Amino acid sequence: MPVQRFAAVIRLRPELEAEYRALHAAAWPEVLATVKRANIGNYSIFLRDGLLFSYLEYTGDDYAADTARIADCPVTREWWARTDPCQQPLDGAADGEWWAPVEEVFHLE
């Protein structure tokens, strides 16, 4: 199965940066295991000038179904209840869009 790469961006609320960093410094094992079971790996979140940039690689064959299973996990939903208040969608995000997808314009293999 070929690897699919996904990237997205969201704003980090500056007053909650320390909390967001602390949460990710001790990410919950069940959340991490749920993400891995969804065929997601090489997942990183970067921070620059108040923007969070995420990158992940997906190796499954049904991204929508796999990410729906992540959302069905009660522990993950509790994780999001703690991390989501730290984030703010970009002004240009579509209605209902949280992390805004980023278009890949170059990739070196």
Backbone hydrogen bonds, N-H to C=O, Kabsch-Sander energy under -0.5 kcal/mol:
donor,donor_aa,acceptor,acceptor_aa,energy
4,Q,58,Y,-2.7
6,F,56,L,-2.5
8,A,54,S,-1.7
9,V,100,A,-2.2
10,I,52,L,-2.0
11,R,88,Q,-2.2
12,L,50,G,-3.0
13,R,86,C,-3.5
16,L,13,R,-2.2
17,E,14,P,-1.2
20,Y,16,L,-2.5
21,R,17,E,-2.7
22,A,18,A,-2.4
23,L,19,E,-2.5
24,H,20,Y,-2.1
25,A,21,R,-1.9
26,A,22,A,-0.9
26,A,23,L,-0.7
27,A,24,H,-1.0
32,L,28,W,-2.1
33,A,29,P,-2.6
34,T,30,E,-2.1
35,V,31,V,-2.1
36,K,32,L,-2.3
37,R,33,A,-2.5
38,A,34,T,-0.9
38,A,35,V,-0.7
39,N,36,K,-1.7
40,I,35,V,-1.4
41,G,57,E,-2.8
44,S,55,Y,-2.9
46,F,53,F,-3.2
48,R,51,L,-2.3
51,L,48,R,-2.3
52,L,10,I,-3.4
53,F,46,F,-2.7
54,S,8,A,-3.0
55,Y,44,S,-2.6
56,L,6,F,-2.4
57,E,41,G,-2.7
58,Y,4,Q,-3.2
59,T,39,N,-2.6
66,D,62,D,-2.6
67,T,63,Y,-2.7
68,A,64,A,-1.8
69,R,65,A,-1.8
70,I,66,D,-1.4
71,A,67,T,-2.0
72,D,68,A,-1.3
73,C,69,R,-0.6
73,C,70,I,-1.4
77,R,73,C,-2.3
78,E,74,P,-1.9
79,W,75,V,-2.2
80,W,76,T,-2.7
81,A,77,R,-1.6
82,R,78,E,-1.0
82,R,79,W,-0.9
83,T,79,W,-2.4
84,D,80,W,-2.9
86,C,83,T,-1.6
87,Q,84,D,-2.0
88,Q,11,R,-2.6
93,A,90,L,-1.8
97,E,94,A,-2.4
100,A,9,V,-2.7
100,A,98,W,-0.5
102,V,7,A,-2.6
105,V,103,E,-0.5
109,E,107,H,-0.5
